[in-house]
Amino acid sequence: MSLILRWEQETYGDLHMIEMEENMNEGKSYEYFASLAQSYPSNLSIERPWDYAMKLDDDSFLNIPNLLEKLRPMIPRTETWLVRTCVSKLTYQGRGIVEEHYMFGPGYVLSWDLVTWLGESREDLALFTIGPEDRVISEMLKRSGKAERSWISLGMEYMSPPSLEHGAWTRELGPDVILVHPLKGLRLLSEVINYFLR
């Protein structure tokens, strides 16, 4: 598989590959964003044709036109996270039970200035790279005061198929959907694709 992916990248330049074993809790998401920043180091929009980077799980369906409609009116395109928020109740000594908000892992968008900051802050963030990968990215940004004004939380535009019964994430497909996850089999994937092609 890696030979095919390398051929794709060498031929079309449309992949970004990181030299890391697949993992969920050892810094893969951080490494993805940090290495993107190193590959395209300029923060000047004239030198790169995009304003955002997205992390997306491969068992997700992304409705790109709907995502673009959500991103297009966002000005300025800095200090922005576009996410579906999860809430976790944690017990802290002396603080009781505290609700912590963090990013839902199947897909989220960061503005390019945040991606650049992640890449430039590798040494400072080294202690934060181990743990549930998307929660770790949230903590890096929150603890550093990044994007405090621009956490844009999506609701049911991020969803799970009804047949999977994923609680609060579950709903019927609709024209407003941006992301569907998880799609672990061809049947589920084909149902989603056919819905949006009709």
N, C-alpha and C positions, 0 to 999 in steps of 0.2 A: 504493500500500500504506500509506503513512504516514497518508493521510486516513482509511482504514478503522481503523487502529490508534488514531488520535486519537479517532475516534467511539466506539470500544470503551471507551477510558479515560474519556471524558466521560460516557458512558452508565452504565457499571458500576463505574468506579474500580478495576479489577482488573489494570491494567498499570502498570509503571514504565518510563518511556522516558527515555533519556539522549540529550542533544544531542551526538552524536559519530558520526563515520564508523565503519563496521565495520572492525575491525583485530584483529590477534592480539598485537602487540608494542608498542602505543603507549598502554597504560594503560586499556583498556576495562573490564577486570574491576575495577580499582581505582575507576574513575569510577562504575561501577554501585553498588558498596558505599558509597562516600563520598556519592553523591547520595541513596541510600536513607536514610542517616543524617541528612542535611540535611532530607529530606522528613518524617521522623518523628523529631524530635530528642530526645524524652524517653527516658530510660533507665529510667523507672518502668514496670513491667509493667502497672500498673493503667491506664495511658494508652495502651497498645497491646496488641492481642490476640494477640501472637506473641512467641516467645522466640528465634527463629532467622531467618536469611536464607540463601537458597540461590542459588548460581550454577549454572545448568543449560544445557548446549548444546541447541540446537533439534533436533539430530538424535539425541537421546537419548530413551529411554522410561524414565519414572520410576514405580516401583511405590510409590505414595504410602502405602498401608496398611503396607507393610514398613518404609518409612522412618520413619513415625510410631512403630511398635513399637520401633525402634532408639532413637529420641530420647526417648520417653516416660519411661523410668526414669532418665534422666540428671539428677541433682540434685547440686549446684546447676546451673542452666542458664547458667553463666558460664564464660568462658575455655575455650570448647569449640570444637574443629574436628572435624567428621566428614568423613573424606576416604578416598579410596583413594590409598595412597602409591606414588610412583614413586621409584626409586633411580637416581641418576646418579653415575658415577665421574668425578671431576674431578681434574686435576693442579694442585696449588698449589706455587709455589716455596717450597722449604724444608720442605714438609709431605708431599711425595710424593702418592700417589693417595688421595683422600678420598672417601668415600661421602656424598653429599648426598641427604637425603630431601625431597621436595616433593609438592605436591598434584597429583593426576590431574585434568586439566582439564574433562572432560565434566560433572562435577557435584560440588559440595562444599557443606557447611553450616558457617556460622559463627554462634556465639551472638551475641545482639544487642549485648552490651557490646563485642565485638571490632569489630562493624560501626560502632558509635558511635565507637570509638577511631580507626578508619581515617578516618572523616569529620572528626574533630577534629584530625587530624595531617597534613593535606594539605601544609602548608609543610615540615614535618620529613621527609616521605616523598617529596618531589618528585624526589629523585635516584633513587628506586627504581622509578619508574613505567614506565620503558622497558625492554623485554625480554619474554621469554615470559611471558604475562600471569599464569598461575596460579603459576608458579614465583616470580614477583615478589611476589605476595601472600604466599606462604609465607615468603619472605625478610624481608618487612616485619614479619611477626608474630614470626618466630624471632629476628631481630636485636634486636627490642625487648623480648624476654623474655616475650612474650604467649603464653598457652596452652601453656606448657611441660609442665604436668601433664595436659593434657586433649586431646592429639592422639589421636583415636580413629581408627585405621586400619582400614578395611574391607578384606576380602580378595576372594574370588570372588563376593561379593554384587554387585560391579560387574563386568560382563562384556562380552565381544564375542560376536556370534553365531558359531557354528561355521563357517558358510559363508565367513566373512571371513578365517579363519586368522590371527588377530592374536596368535599366540604365547601367552604366559602369561595373556593376558586371555580367551582363548577357552574356552568351556565350553558344555554344553547348558543350555537354560532349565530352571529349577527353582523350587519354591515359595519359596525363600529369596532370590531375586534382588531387588535394590533398583533397579539401574540397568543398562540395556543401551545400548551405544554402540559403533560408529556405525550409525545406521539411515539410510542415504543414499537409499533408494528405498522406494516404497510396498509392494513385495512383502515386504521385510524387516520393515517396520513392521507390516504386517498379520499376519505370522506371530507376532510378539511379542504384539500385542494379542489375537489369537485364543487364544494359549496361556493368557493370564491371564483371559480371559472364559469359558473352558470350565468 
